[in-house]
Amino acid sequence: MAEREHFVFQPYIRGKRGVVAPAPAIACRNAGEAQRRADKAMDGGRFIGGHVVRMMVDEAAGEYSEPEFLTSVGIVPESV
């Protein structure tokens, strides 16, 4: 199987002691959908921030590229 692009919206919440903590990632079909989810999440107020992330994945080989952070919204961790 060939490499395929995978896009996710990685939201963040306010965790214990005010630390920025990841919420479950949301798989998206493309970068546009991931960006729309990020914008909608920020409008809803449930999350404090998020990243739109792209990775190349070869599922048959179990290989994943380093994540490419396309966009960030709101408050996100300083180092990911």
C-alpha positions in Angstrom: 0.0 0.0 0.0 1.3 3.5 -0.8 1.7 6.4 1.5 -1.4 8.4 2.1 -2.0 11.8 3.6 -3.8 11.9 6.9 -5.2 15.1 8.5 -6.3 15.6 12.0 -7.6 18.4 14.2 -5.8 18.0 17.6 -7.9 20.0 20.1 -6.6 21.1 23.5 -8.4 21.7 26.8 -7.5 23.2 30.1 -6.3 20.4 32.3 -5.4 20.0 35.9 -3.7 23.1 37.4 -4.4 25.1 34.3 -2.1 23.0 32.1 -2.9 22.8 28.4 -3.8 19.2 27.7 -4.7 17.3 24.5 -8.3 16.1 23.9 -8.9 13.1 21.6 -7.8 13.9 18.0 -10.4 14.2 15.3 -9.6 12.6 11.9 -10.5 14.7 8.9 -10.8 14.0 5.1 -8.6 16.9 4.1 -6.9 20.1 5.3 -10.0 22.2 4.6 -12.2 20.1 6.8 -9.6 20.1 9.6 -9.5 23.9 9.4 -13.3 24.1 9.5 -13.4 21.9 12.5 -10.8 24.0 14.3 -12.7 27.2 13.6 -16.0 25.6 14.7 -14.4 24.2 17.9 -13.1 27.7 18.8 -16.5 29.2 18.2 -18.1 26.6 20.4 -15.9 27.3 23.4 -15.4 23.7 24.3 -11.7 23.8 23.5 -9.1 26.4 24.3 -7.1 25.8 21.1 -5.9 23.3 18.5 -3.6 22.2 15.8 -4.4 21.2 12.2 -1.9 18.4 11.5 -0.8 16.5 8.3 1.1 13.2 8.3 2.0 10.8 5.6 1.1 7.2 6.6 2.0 3.8 5.1 -0.4 1.6 7.1 0.8 -1.6 5.5 4.4 -0.9 6.7 3.3 0.8 9.9 5.3 3.9 9.1 4.3 7.4 10.0 6.1 10.7 9.0 6.8 13.4 11.4 3.6 15.6 11.9 3.4 18.8 9.9 1.6 21.5 11.9 -0.4 23.4 9.2 -2.2 25.8 11.5 -2.8 26.5 15.2 -5.7 28.3 16.8 -6.2 29.6 20.3 -4.0 28.4 23.1 -1.7 25.4 22.2 1.3 23.9 24.0 4.6 25.6 23.5 6.3 22.4 22.5 4.6 19.5 20.8 
